[in-house]
Amino acid sequence: MLYYLLYPLAEEYSVFNVLRYISFRFGAAVFTSLFLAFVFGKPIINWLKKKQKNGQPIREDGPERHIIEKAGTPTMGGVLILFSGLVSTLLWADLSNQYVWVVLGVLGGFGLIGFWDDYYKVTRRHHGGVSAKVRLILEALIAGIAVWVIMQIVTKNNGGDSALASSIALPFFKDMLINLGPLYLVFGVFIIVGTSNAVNLTDGLDGLAIVPLMIAMASFGVIAYIVGRVDFTEYLQLPYAPGTGELVVFIGAILGAGLGFLWWNAPPAMIFMGDTGSLSLGAALGAIAVAVKHEVVLAIIGGLFVLEAVSVIVQVTSFKLTGKRVFRMAPIHHHYEKKGWAEATIVIRFWIIAVILAMIGLSTLKLR
């Protein structure tokens, strides 16, 4: 919005010429969303506390310390992140860019599903939430529309050639693309829905999900900026995806909102992200990976989320087949809680793992 209002004035007032630079608008988006999260954080927390008399329902089979310390804390904190990030994006992004609207649509759509799930948990006083089947159907529908639109954008930007739109790029290999054809739509849906639910599973301790999510978002900000510039892609021999650079502004808005949320979510948390935040932010990350054609690299950069999801799959599969559990409790961060690790120890060590994986993922841009 400000881009359209102020940039035309650059001819008369040169100071507004800075708006043409994505780097400037990225910084502006970060500080705007951070400011909004600081200003509206406390009022939103107070409002949620008033509406949620007993806070978020806690799993009764969880660690006893976890049950005692988390009881009464309100959920739906993702509302703060979505509000701050959305307003900041609308203020600073080039709204003629279709990628921005697709990712905002995914963020909003999954945010509504998460809000419904959180609301169900709070009103029914049960941690189960909405039926997993219903939730997955809605998620797949939104993700399917988003992937189809992204494929149309990529095809249009490549002069009608749909080869790149339906292909995945392999890291560590130069110019290696695997064309999945129509199956790419299914693959893209899997990436978005899978990332969304993996982040959701990670959200179990104060600060555990939001920091690795910001690390992954920042990493994909670098990737989006690079693949959106033909000079960088030619040098690094990466698929060129014109227009994706504008996603950096959206990512900046989410980073600022995430930092603002972390201020209130730092131990002891005054608010939980809830499914409202984890589902929507995870889905947005997946959609960005699809847009910039780095879906496989997402599995590396977001490896912590993959680990959390795999731990649940292994636990459930093992119990159904053998009646035995591999972990004391899944997702895996609860396993370490059951072993007696302090919450801060688990969280910080998982942050370190997220940083290491992000560095490995970013190294794939050059190591080809």
BALOBA-1460 file (C-alpha; in Angstrom, 3 decimals):
// residues 368
<rec num="1" residu="m" x="0.000" y="0.000" z="0.000"/>
<rec num="2" residu="l" x="2.722" y="2.463" z="0.971"/>
<rec num="3" residu="y" x="4.672" y="1.227" z="-2.055"/>
<rec num="4" residu="y" x="1.898" y="2.481" z="-4.337"/>
<rec num="5" residu="l" x="1.263" y="5.683" z="-2.399"/>
<rec num="6" residu="l" x="4.855" y="6.835" z="-1.938"/>
<rec num="7" residu="y" x="6.958" y="5.340" z="-4.728"/>
<rec num="8" residu="p" x="5.303" y="7.463" z="-7.468"/>
<rec num="9" residu="l" x="6.565" y="10.512" z="-5.552"/>
<rec num="10" residu="a" x="10.166" y="9.422" z="-6.185"/>
<rec num="11" residu="e" x="10.349" y="11.528" z="-9.348"/>
<rec num="12" residu="e" x="9.810" y="14.662" z="-7.289"/>
<rec num="13" residu="y" x="11.263" y="13.554" z="-3.946"/>
<rec num="14" residu="s" x="14.270" y="11.274" z="-4.418"/>
<rec num="15" residu="v" x="14.076" y="9.994" z="-0.830"/>
<rec num="16" residu="f" x="11.138" y="7.785" z="-1.842"/>
<rec num="17" residu="n" x="13.329" y="6.026" z="-4.367"/>
<rec num="18" residu="v" x="14.381" y="3.639" z="-1.572"/>
<rec num="19" residu="l" x="11.005" y="1.946" z="-1.907"/>
<rec num="20" residu="r" x="12.122" y="0.312" z="-5.128"/>
<rec num="21" residu="y" x="14.611" y="-1.783" z="-3.172"/>
<rec num="22" residu="i" x="13.361" y="-5.046" z="-1.708"/>
<rec num="23" residu="s" x="16.044" y="-4.856" z="0.985"/>
<rec num="24" residu="f" x="14.633" y="-1.568" z="2.305"/>
<rec num="25" residu="r" x="11.050" y="-2.812" z="2.301"/>
<rec num="26" residu="f" x="12.194" y="-6.027" z="3.991"/>
<rec num="27" residu="g" x="13.668" y="-4.003" z="6.861"/>
<rec num="28" residu="a" x="10.606" y="-1.772" z="7.040"/>
<rec num="29" residu="a" x="8.345" y="-4.829" z="7.160"/>
<rec num="30" residu="v" x="10.386" y="-6.348" z="9.998"/>
<rec num="31" residu="f" x="10.190" y="-3.241" z="12.165"/>
<rec num="32" residu="t" x="6.549" y="-2.545" z="11.370"/>
<rec num="33" residu="s" x="5.341" y="-6.017" z="12.354"/>
<rec num="34" residu="l" x="7.632" y="-6.041" z="15.400"/>
<rec num="35" residu="f" x="6.164" y="-2.699" z="16.520"/>
<rec num="36" residu="l" x="2.607" y="-3.955" z="16.015"/>
<rec num="37" residu="a" x="3.335" y="-7.142" z="17.982"/>
<rec num="38" residu="f" x="4.739" y="-5.092" z="20.873"/>
<rec num="39" residu="v" x="1.849" y="-2.622" z="20.894"/>
<rec num="40" residu="f" x="-1.029" y="-5.086" z="20.480"/>
<rec num="41" residu="g" x="0.533" y="-8.046" z="22.267"/>
<rec num="42" residu="k" x="-0.652" y="-7.261" z="25.777"/>
<rec num="43" residu="p" x="-4.212" y="-6.228" z="24.796"/>
<rec num="44" residu="i" x="-4.623" y="-9.415" z="22.730"/>
<rec num="45" residu="i" x="-3.281" y="-11.567" z="25.575"/>
<rec num="46" residu="n" x="-5.670" y="-9.923" z="28.054"/>
<rec num="47" residu="w" x="-8.588" y="-10.410" z="25.655"/>
<rec num="48" residu="l" x="-7.742" y="-14.081" z="25.140"/>
<rec num="49" residu="k" x="-7.387" y="-14.619" z="28.893"/>
<rec num="50" residu="k" x="-10.807" y="-13.118" z="29.390"/>
<rec num="51" residu="k" x="-12.342" y="-15.377" z="26.743"/>
<rec num="52" residu="q" x="-10.409" y="-18.490" z="27.823"/>
<rec num="53" residu="k" x="-11.046" y="-18.848" z="31.545"/>
<rec num="54" residu="n" x="-8.891" y="-21.961" z="31.956"/>
<rec num="55" residu="g" x="-6.451" y="-21.491" z="29.085"/>
<rec num="56" residu="q" x="-5.413" y="-24.181" z="26.627"/>
<rec num="57" residu="p" x="-6.281" y="-27.795" z="27.543"/>
<rec num="58" residu="i" x="-3.098" y="-29.756" z="28.327"/>
<rec num="59" residu="r" x="-2.537" y="-33.438" z="27.499"/>
<rec num="60" residu="e" x="-3.051" y="-35.443" z="30.684"/>
<rec num="61" residu="d" x="-0.486" y="-38.068" z="29.624"/>
<rec num="62" residu="g" x="2.242" y="-35.452" z="29.306"/>
<rec num="63" residu="p" x="5.089" y="-34.745" z="31.739"/>
<rec num="64" residu="e" x="3.712" y="-33.754" z="35.143"/>
<rec num="65" residu="r" x="5.884" y="-30.637" z="35.265"/>
<rec num="66" residu="h" x="4.577" y="-29.652" z="31.834"/>
<rec num="67" residu="i" x="0.948" y="-30.004" z="32.979"/>
<rec num="68" residu="i" x="1.493" y="-27.900" z="36.098"/>
<rec num="69" residu="e" x="3.508" y="-25.100" z="34.453"/>
<rec num="70" residu="k" x="1.397" y="-24.720" z="31.289"/>
<rec num="71" residu="a" x="-2.066" y="-24.910" z="32.830"/>
<rec num="72" residu="g" x="-4.114" y="-21.743" z="32.448"/>
<rec num="73" residu="t" x="-2.029" y="-20.174" z="29.676"/>
<rec num="74" residu="p" x="-4.231" y="-18.900" z="26.816"/>
<rec num="75" residu="t" x="-3.781" y="-20.171" z="23.283"/>
<rec num="76" residu="m" x="-4.560" y="-18.668" z="19.823"/>
<rec num="77" residu="g" x="-1.463" y="-16.448" z="20.064"/>
<rec num="78" residu="g" x="-1.049" y="-16.983" z="16.350"/>
<rec num="79" residu="v" x="-3.646" y="-14.247" z="15.943"/>
<rec num="80" residu="l" x="-0.997" y="-11.733" z="17.023"/>
<rec num="81" residu="i" x="1.519" y="-13.054" z="14.469"/>
<rec num="82" residu="l" x="-1.009" y="-13.171" z="11.635"/>
<rec num="83" residu="f" x="-2.351" y="-9.698" z="12.385"/>
<rec num="84" residu="s" x="1.100" y="-8.075" z="12.603"/>
<rec num="85" residu="g" x="2.475" y="-9.953" z="9.605"/>
<rec num="86" residu="l" x="-0.570" y="-9.318" z="7.421"/>
<rec num="87" residu="v" x="-0.731" y="-5.576" z="8.110"/>
<rec num="88" residu="s" x="3.012" y="-5.150" z="7.583"/>
<rec num="89" residu="t" x="2.928" y="-7.107" z="4.310"/>
<rec num="90" residu="l" x="0.020" y="-5.074" z="2.976"/>
<rec num="91" residu="l" x="1.866" y="-1.868" z="3.848"/>
<rec num="92" residu="w" x="5.247" y="-2.667" z="2.309"/>
<rec num="93" residu="a" x="4.861" y="-5.357" z="-0.360"/>
<rec num="94" residu="d" x="4.226" y="-4.798" z="-4.055"/>
<rec num="95" residu="l" x="0.607" y="-5.946" z="-4.100"/>
<rec num="96" residu="s" x="0.648" y="-6.482" z="-7.856"/>
<rec num="97" residu="n" x="2.885" y="-9.492" z="-7.234"/>
<rec num="98" residu="q" x="0.818" y="-12.681" z="-7.468"/>
<rec num="99" residu="y" x="3.148" y="-14.742" z="-5.318"/>
<rec num="100" residu="v" x="2.467" y="-12.438" z="-2.368"/>
<rec num="101" residu="w" x="-1.279" y="-12.983" z="-2.631"/>
<rec num="102" residu="v" x="-0.916" y="-16.756" z="-2.954"/>
<rec num="103" residu="v" x="1.186" y="-17.005" z="0.203"/>
<rec num="104" residu="l" x="-1.134" y="-14.610" z="2.056"/>
<rec num="105" residu="g" x="-4.067" y="-16.778" z="0.961"/>
<rec num="106" residu="v" x="-2.370" y="-19.900" z="2.318"/>
<rec num="107" residu="l" x="-1.494" y="-18.091" z="5.550"/>
<rec num="108" residu="g" x="-5.069" y="-16.890" z="6.024"/>
<rec num="109" residu="g" x="-6.740" y="-20.140" z="4.975"/>
<rec num="110" residu="f" x="-4.670" y="-22.343" z="7.268"/>
<rec num="111" residu="g" x="-4.980" y="-19.689" z="9.976"/>
<rec num="112" residu="l" x="-8.767" y="-20.057" z="9.890"/>
<rec num="113" residu="i" x="-8.484" y="-23.837" z="10.141"/>
<rec num="114" residu="g" x="-6.120" y="-23.462" z="13.092"/>
<rec num="115" residu="f" x="-8.397" y="-20.900" z="14.759"/>
<rec num="116" residu="w" x="-11.351" y="-23.267" z="14.408"/>
<rec num="117" residu="d" x="-9.277" y="-26.081" z="15.909"/>
<rec num="118" residu="d" x="-8.115" y="-23.916" z="18.826"/>
<rec num="119" residu="y" x="-11.642" y="-22.654" z="19.431"/>
<rec num="120" residu="y" x="-12.951" y="-26.216" z="19.476"/>
<rec num="121" residu="k" x="-10.315" y="-27.234" z="22.032"/>
<rec num="122" residu="v" x="-11.003" y="-24.286" z="24.310"/>
<rec num="123" residu="t" x="-14.802" y="-24.511" z="24.209"/>
<rec num="124" residu="r" x="-14.909" y="-28.319" z="24.540"/>
<rec num="125" residu="r" x="-12.091" y="-28.342" z="27.107"/>
<rec num="126" residu="h" x="-10.260" y="-31.135" z="25.297"/>
<rec num="127" residu="h" x="-6.867" y="-31.168" z="23.560"/>
<rec num="128" residu="g" x="-8.206" y="-33.248" z="20.645"/>
<rec num="129" residu="g" x="-9.624" y="-30.429" z="18.544"/>
<rec num="130" residu="v" x="-11.301" y="-30.778" z="15.156"/>
<rec num="131" residu="s" x="-11.375" y="-34.184" z="13.447"/>
<rec num="132" residu="a" x="-8.028" y="-34.892" z="11.766"/>
<rec num="133" residu="k" x="-9.844" y="-36.106" z="8.633"/>
<rec num="134" residu="v" x="-11.848" y="-32.898" z="8.257"/>
<rec num="135" residu="r" x="-8.794" y="-30.770" z="8.922"/>
<rec num="136" residu="l" x="-6.655" y="-32.589" z="6.364"/>
<rec num="137" residu="i" x="-9.352" y="-32.331" z="3.691"/>
<rec num="138" residu="l" x="-9.611" y="-28.566" z="4.179"/>
<rec num="139" residu="e" x="-5.829" y="-28.184" z="4.247"/>
<rec num="140" residu="a" x="-5.417" y="-30.226" z="1.063"/>
<rec num="141" residu="l" x="-8.086" y="-28.145" z="-0.680"/>
<rec num="142" residu="i" x="-6.413" y="-24.828" z="0.151"/>
<rec num="143" residu="a" x="-2.952" y="-26.181" z="-0.648"/>
<rec num="144" residu="g" x="-4.188" y="-27.635" z="-3.951"/>
<rec num="145" residu="i" x="-5.556" y="-24.278" z="-5.078"/>
<rec num="146" residu="a" x="-2.332" y="-22.544" z="-4.051"/>
<rec num="147" residu="v" x="-0.082" y="-25.020" z="-5.885"/>
<rec num="148" residu="w" x="-2.225" y="-24.838" z="-9.032"/>
<rec num="149" residu="v" x="-2.061" y="-21.022" z="-9.013"/>
<rec num="150" residu="i" x="1.721" y="-21.096" z="-8.455"/>
<rec num="151" residu="m" x="2.095" y="-23.458" z="-11.404"/>
<rec num="152" residu="q" x="0.111" y="-21.047" z="-13.586"/>
<rec num="153" residu="i" x="2.282" y="-18.113" z="-12.469"/>
<rec num="154" residu="v" x="5.512" y="-20.007" z="-13.166"/>
<rec num="155" residu="t" x="4.249" y="-21.076" z="-16.595"/>
<rec num="156" residu="k" x="3.223" y="-17.517" z="-17.457"/>
<rec num="157" residu="n" x="6.548" y="-16.083" z="-16.297"/>
<rec num="158" residu="n" x="8.378" y="-18.610" z="-18.479"/>
<rec num="159" residu="g" x="6.602" y="-17.649" z="-21.673"/>
<rec num="160" residu="g" x="4.016" y="-20.417" z="-21.500"/>
<rec num="161" residu="d" x="6.531" y="-23.215" z="-20.888"/>
<rec num="162" residu="s" x="5.137" y="-25.404" z="-18.098"/>
<rec num="163" residu="a" x="8.231" y="-27.598" z="-17.663"/>
<rec num="164" residu="l" x="9.640" y="-25.703" z="-14.680"/>
<rec num="165" residu="a" x="6.195" y="-25.354" z="-13.095"/>
<rec num="166" residu="s" x="5.834" y="-29.118" z="-12.747"/>
<rec num="167" residu="s" x="9.475" y="-29.891" z="-11.931"/>
<rec num="168" residu="i" x="11.475" y="-30.217" z="-8.735"/>
<rec num="169" residu="a" x="15.133" y="-29.220" z="-8.476"/>
<rec num="170" residu="l" x="17.611" y="-31.474" z="-6.707"/>
<rec num="171" residu="p" x="20.170" y="-29.853" z="-4.386"/>
<rec num="172" residu="f" x="23.898" y="-30.413" z="-4.964"/>
<rec num="173" residu="f" x="23.293" y="-31.021" z="-8.702"/>
<rec num="174" residu="k" x="23.627" y="-28.449" z="-11.492"/>
<rec num="175" residu="d" x="20.517" y="-27.846" z="-13.591"/>
<rec num="176" residu="m" x="18.973" y="-31.175" z="-12.548"/>
<rec num="177" residu="l" x="15.183" y="-31.016" z="-12.736"/>
<rec num="178" residu="i" x="12.734" y="-33.884" z="-12.386"/>
<rec num="179" residu="n" x="9.493" y="-33.218" z="-14.236"/>
<rec num="180" residu="l" x="6.601" y="-34.782" z="-12.350"/>
<rec num="181" residu="g" x="3.953" y="-33.593" z="-14.784"/>
<rec num="182" residu="p" x="0.426" y="-33.536" z="-13.285"/>
<rec num="183" residu="l" x="1.734" y="-35.371" z="-10.208"/>
<rec num="184" residu="y" x="3.506" y="-32.178" z="-9.165"/>
<rec num="185" residu="l" x="0.162" y="-30.887" z="-7.918"/>
<rec num="186" residu="v" x="-0.019" y="-33.783" z="-5.439"/>
<rec num="187" residu="f" x="3.631" y="-33.292" z="-4.512"/>
<rec num="188" residu="g" x="3.101" y="-29.585" z="-3.853"/>
<rec num="189" residu="v" x="0.065" y="-30.275" z="-1.675"/>
<rec num="190" residu="f" x="2.123" y="-32.787" z="0.313"/>
<rec num="191" residu="i" x="4.855" y="-30.185" z="0.865"/>
<rec num="192" residu="i" x="2.473" y="-27.494" z="2.133"/>
<rec num="193" residu="v" x="0.243" y="-29.739" z="4.256"/>
<rec num="194" residu="g" x="3.205" y="-31.739" z="5.551"/>
<rec num="195" residu="t" x="5.158" y="-28.644" z="6.566"/>
<rec num="196" residu="s" x="2.093" y="-27.157" z="8.235"/>
<rec num="197" residu="n" x="1.454" y="-30.192" z="10.403"/>
<rec num="198" residu="a" x="5.153" y="-30.771" z="11.142"/>
<rec num="199" residu="v" x="5.441" y="-27.244" z="12.564"/>
<rec num="200" residu="n" x="2.227" y="-27.869" z="14.483"/>
<rec num="201" residu="l" x="3.736" y="-30.977" z="16.101"/>
<rec num="202" residu="t" x="6.870" y="-29.028" z="17.046"/>
<rec num="203" residu="d" x="4.855" y="-26.399" z="18.912"/>
<rec num="204" residu="g" x="4.923" y="-27.957" z="22.360"/>
<rec num="205" residu="l" x="7.361" y="-25.953" z="24.481"/>
<rec num="206" residu="d" x="7.857" y="-22.218" z="25.009"/>
<rec num="207" residu="g" x="9.739" y="-20.845" z="21.995"/>
<rec num="208" residu="l" x="10.395" y="-24.293" z="20.519"/>
<rec num="209" residu="a" x="8.510" y="-23.769" z="17.242"/>
<rec num="210" residu="i" x="8.717" y="-20.034" z="16.604"/>
<rec num="211" residu="v" x="12.530" y="-19.669" z="16.603"/>
<rec num="212" residu="p" x="13.276" y="-22.602" z="14.225"/>
<rec num="213" residu="l" x="10.416" y="-21.326" z="12.077"/>
<rec num="214" residu="m" x="12.011" y="-17.880" z="11.895"/>
<rec num="215" residu="i" x="15.368" y="-19.481" z="11.074"/>
<rec num="216" residu="a" x="13.758" y="-21.427" z="8.226"/>
<rec num="217" residu="m" x="11.861" y="-18.341" z="7.024"/>
<rec num="218" residu="a" x="15.032" y="-16.248" z="7.026"/>
<rec num="219" residu="s" x="16.838" y="-18.961" z="5.055"/>
<rec num="220" residu="f" x="14.099" y="-19.010" z="2.453"/>
<rec num="221" residu="g" x="14.229" y="-15.222" z="2.366"/>
<rec num="222" residu="v" x="17.803" y="-15.578" z="1.117"/>
<rec num="223" residu="i" x="16.727" y="-18.217" z="-1.403"/>
<rec num="224" residu="a" x="13.735" y="-16.185" z="-2.626"/>
<rec num="225" residu="y" x="15.923" y="-13.126" z="-3.173"/>
<rec num="226" residu="i" x="18.514" y="-15.139" z="-5.099"/>
<rec num="227" residu="v" x="16.166" y="-17.121" z="-7.361"/>
<rec num="228" residu="g" x="14.233" y="-13.936" z="-8.135"/>
<rec num="229" residu="r" x="17.328" y="-12.385" z="-9.770"/>
<rec num="230" residu="v" x="18.537" y="-13.670" z="-13.103"/>
<rec num="231" residu="d" x="22.148" y="-12.636" z="-12.482"/>
<rec num="232" residu="f" x="22.396" y="-14.671" z="-9.275"/>
<rec num="233" residu="t" x="20.657" y="-17.719" z="-10.735"/>
<rec num="234" residu="e" x="22.932" y="-17.727" z="-13.762"/>
<rec num="235" residu="y" x="26.012" y="-17.570" z="-11.552"/>
<rec num="236" residu="l" x="24.793" y="-20.240" z="-9.121"/>
<rec num="237" residu="q" x="23.072" y="-22.295" z="-11.847"/>
<rec num="238" residu="l" x="19.707" y="-22.304" z="-10.121"/>
<rec num="239" residu="p" x="16.204" y="-22.286" z="-11.635"/>
<rec num="240" residu="y" x="15.176" y="-18.661" z="-12.248"/>
<rec num="241" residu="a" x="11.805" y="-17.780" z="-10.708"/>
<rec num="242" residu="p" x="11.013" y="-14.159" z="-11.587"/>
<rec num="243" residu="g" x="8.819" y="-12.343" z="-9.080"/>
<rec num="244" residu="t" x="9.653" y="-14.496" z="-6.081"/>
<rec num="245" residu="g" x="11.985" y="-11.825" z="-4.696"/>
<rec num="246" residu="e" x="8.939" y="-9.925" z="-3.450"/>
<rec num="247" residu="l" x="8.273" y="-12.762" z="-1.013"/>
<rec num="248" residu="v" x="11.245" y="-11.415" z="0.951"/>
<rec num="249" residu="v" x="9.015" y="-8.566" z="2.144"/>
<rec num="250" residu="f" x="6.399" y="-11.043" z="3.390"/>
<rec num="251" residu="i" x="9.116" y="-13.048" z="5.112"/>
<rec num="252" residu="g" x="10.397" y="-9.880" z="6.780"/>
<rec num="253" residu="a" x="6.898" y="-9.189" z="8.100"/>
<rec num="254" residu="i" x="6.682" y="-12.697" z="9.550"/>
<rec num="255" residu="l" x="10.143" y="-12.425" z="11.109"/>
<rec num="256" residu="g" x="9.210" y="-9.202" z="12.871"/>
<rec num="257" residu="a" x="5.885" y="-10.625" z="14.011"/>
<rec num="258" residu="g" x="7.646" y="-13.777" z="15.209"/>
<rec num="259" residu="l" x="10.136" y="-11.768" z="17.251"/>
<rec num="260" residu="g" x="7.289" y="-9.772" z="18.761"/>
<rec num="261" residu="f" x="5.411" y="-12.959" z="19.613"/>
<rec num="262" residu="l" x="8.536" y="-14.474" z="21.159"/>
<rec num="263" residu="w" x="8.660" y="-11.512" z="23.541"/>
<rec num="264" residu="w" x="5.367" y="-12.724" z="25.022"/>
<rec num="265" residu="n" x="6.056" y="-16.446" z="24.493"/>
<rec num="266" residu="a" x="9.448" y="-16.484" z="26.261"/>
<rec num="267" residu="p" x="9.449" y="-18.751" z="29.355"/>
<rec num="268" residu="p" x="7.259" y="-18.638" z="31.286"/>
<rec num="269" residu="a" x="4.957" y="-18.070" z="28.310"/>
<rec num="270" residu="m" x="2.121" y="-15.578" z="28.651"/>
<rec num="271" residu="i" x="0.510" y="-17.020" z="25.539"/>
<rec num="272" residu="f" x="0.757" y="-20.049" z="23.251"/>
<rec num="273" residu="m" x="0.892" y="-19.885" z="19.463"/>
<rec num="274" residu="g" x="-1.752" y="-22.555" z="19.087"/>
<rec num="275" residu="d" x="-2.820" y="-24.157" z="15.828"/>
<rec num="276" residu="t" x="-3.809" y="-20.688" z="14.616"/>
<rec num="277" residu="g" x="-0.133" y="-19.826" z="14.320"/>
<rec num="278" residu="s" x="1.647" y="-23.133" z="13.785"/>
<rec num="279" residu="l" x="-0.584" y="-24.453" z="10.993"/>
<rec num="280" residu="s" x="-0.660" y="-21.156" z="9.099"/>
<rec num="281" residu="l" x="3.038" y="-20.323" z="9.401"/>
<rec num="282" residu="g" x="4.092" y="-23.857" z="8.500"/>
<rec num="283" residu="a" x="1.826" y="-23.791" z="5.445"/>
<rec num="284" residu="a" x="3.194" y="-20.400" z="4.367"/>
<rec num="285" residu="l" x="6.739" y="-21.767" z="4.632"/>
<rec num="286" residu="g" x="5.767" y="-24.733" z="2.484"/>
<rec num="287" residu="a" x="4.102" y="-22.482" z="-0.093"/>
<rec num="288" residu="i" x="7.249" y="-20.332" z="-0.317"/>
<rec num="289" residu="a" x="9.369" y="-23.458" z="-0.882"/>
<rec num="290" residu="v" x="7.057" y="-24.478" z="-3.736"/>
<rec num="291" residu="a" x="7.139" y="-20.987" z="-5.258"/>
<rec num="292" residu="v" x="10.942" y="-20.726" z="-5.251"/>
<rec num="293" residu="k" x="11.367" y="-24.328" z="-6.501"/>
<rec num="294" residu="h" x="13.373" y="-25.464" z="-3.476"/>
<rec num="295" residu="e" x="10.999" y="-28.059" z="-2.079"/>
<rec num="296" residu="v" x="13.706" y="-30.647" z="-1.398"/>
<rec num="297" residu="v" x="15.928" y="-28.093" z="0.350"/>
<rec num="298" residu="l" x="12.997" y="-27.412" z="2.695"/>
<rec num="299" residu="a" x="13.436" y="-30.934" z="4.059"/>
<rec num="300" residu="i" x="17.005" y="-29.970" z="5.022"/>
<rec num="301" residu="i" x="16.411" y="-26.466" z="6.352"/>
<rec num="302" residu="g" x="13.235" y="-27.591" z="8.112"/>
<rec num="303" residu="g" x="14.827" y="-30.855" z="9.217"/>
<rec num="304" residu="l" x="13.867" y="-30.237" z="12.837"/>
<rec num="305" residu="f" x="10.192" y="-30.214" z="11.864"/>
<rec num="306" residu="v" x="10.745" y="-33.386" z="9.835"/>
<rec num="307" residu="l" x="12.335" y="-35.036" z="12.880"/>
<rec num="308" residu="e" x="9.346" y="-34.130" z="15.070"/>
<rec num="309" residu="a" x="6.876" y="-35.475" z="12.499"/>
<rec num="310" residu="v" x="8.850" y="-38.683" z="11.905"/>
<rec num="311" residu="s" x="9.033" y="-39.332" z="15.659"/>
<rec num="312" residu="v" x="5.226" y="-39.323" z="15.802"/>
<rec num="313" residu="i" x="4.922" y="-41.585" z="12.739"/>
<rec num="314" residu="v" x="7.468" y="-44.047" z="14.175"/>
<rec num="315" residu="q" x="5.759" y="-44.038" z="17.571"/>
<rec num="316" residu="v" x="2.282" y="-44.667" z="16.186"/>
<rec num="317" residu="t" x="3.453" y="-47.301" z="13.684"/>
<rec num="318" residu="s" x="5.494" y="-49.171" z="16.283"/>
<rec num="319" residu="f" x="2.670" y="-49.202" z="18.809"/>
<rec num="320" residu="k" x="0.109" y="-50.428" z="16.271"/>
<rec num="321" residu="l" x="2.367" y="-53.185" z="14.918"/>
<rec num="322" residu="t" x="4.135" y="-54.356" z="18.074"/>
<rec num="323" residu="g" x="2.307" y="-52.754" z="20.989"/>
<rec num="324" residu="k" x="5.585" y="-51.130" z="22.037"/>
<rec num="325" residu="r" x="6.655" y="-47.487" z="22.038"/>
<rec num="326" residu="v" x="9.999" y="-46.352" z="20.629"/>
<rec num="327" residu="f" x="9.950" y="-43.086" z="22.587"/>
<rec num="328" residu="r" x="8.709" y="-42.388" z="26.082"/>
<rec num="329" residu="m" x="6.368" y="-39.888" z="24.469"/>
<rec num="330" residu="a" x="5.985" y="-38.322" z="21.033"/>
<rec num="331" residu="p" x="6.691" y="-35.819" z="19.515"/>
<rec num="332" residu="i" x="10.325" y="-36.278" z="20.406"/>
<rec num="333" residu="h" x="10.684" y="-33.110" z="22.500"/>
<rec num="334" residu="h" x="8.302" y="-34.700" z="25.043"/>
<rec num="335" residu="h" x="10.539" y="-37.791" z="25.075"/>
<rec num="336" residu="y" x="13.369" y="-35.669" z="26.435"/>
<rec num="337" residu="e" x="11.012" y="-34.038" z="28.924"/>
<rec num="338" residu="k" x="10.103" y="-37.505" z="30.181"/>
<rec num="339" residu="k" x="13.838" y="-38.241" z="30.515"/>
<rec num="340" residu="g" x="14.152" y="-35.291" z="32.873"/>
<rec num="341" residu="w" x="15.737" y="-32.698" z="30.600"/>
<rec num="342" residu="a" x="14.969" y="-29.103" z="31.552"/>
<rec num="343" residu="e" x="12.650" y="-27.318" z="29.122"/>
<rec num="344" residu="a" x="15.238" y="-24.610" z="28.406"/>
<rec num="345" residu="t" x="17.837" y="-27.284" z="27.592"/>
<rec num="346" residu="i" x="15.563" y="-28.973" z="25.067"/>
<rec num="347" residu="v" x="14.518" y="-25.712" z="23.437"/>
<rec num="348" residu="i" x="18.001" y="-24.235" z="23.082"/>
<rec num="349" residu="r" x="19.512" y="-27.469" z="21.778"/>
<rec num="350" residu="f" x="16.732" y="-27.758" z="19.213"/>
<rec num="351" residu="w" x="17.432" y="-24.140" z="18.188"/>
<rec num="352" residu="i" x="21.084" y="-25.069" z="17.648"/>
<rec num="353" residu="i" x="20.041" y="-28.014" z="15.479"/>
<rec num="354" residu="a" x="17.793" y="-25.689" z="13.454"/>
<rec num="355" residu="v" x="20.690" y="-23.289" z="12.822"/>
<rec num="356" residu="i" x="23.002" y="-26.106" z="11.731"/>
<rec num="357" residu="l" x="20.391" y="-27.508" z="9.324"/>
<rec num="358" residu="a" x="19.740" y="-24.038" z="7.909"/>
<rec num="359" residu="m" x="23.458" y="-23.589" z="7.174"/>
<rec num="360" residu="i" x="23.576" y="-26.981" z="5.464"/>
<rec num="361" residu="g" x="20.500" y="-26.111" z="3.424"/>
<rec num="362" residu="l" x="21.891" y="-22.758" z="2.325"/>
<rec num="363" residu="s" x="25.187" y="-24.372" z="1.365"/>
<rec num="364" residu="t" x="23.320" y="-26.282" z="-1.350"/>
<rec num="365" residu="l" x="23.019" y="-23.004" z="-3.261"/>
<rec num="366" residu="k" x="26.746" y="-23.041" z="-3.937"/>
<rec num="367" residu="l" x="27.808" y="-26.685" z="-3.594"/>
<rec num="368" residu="r" x="26.679" y="-27.992" z="-6.980"/>
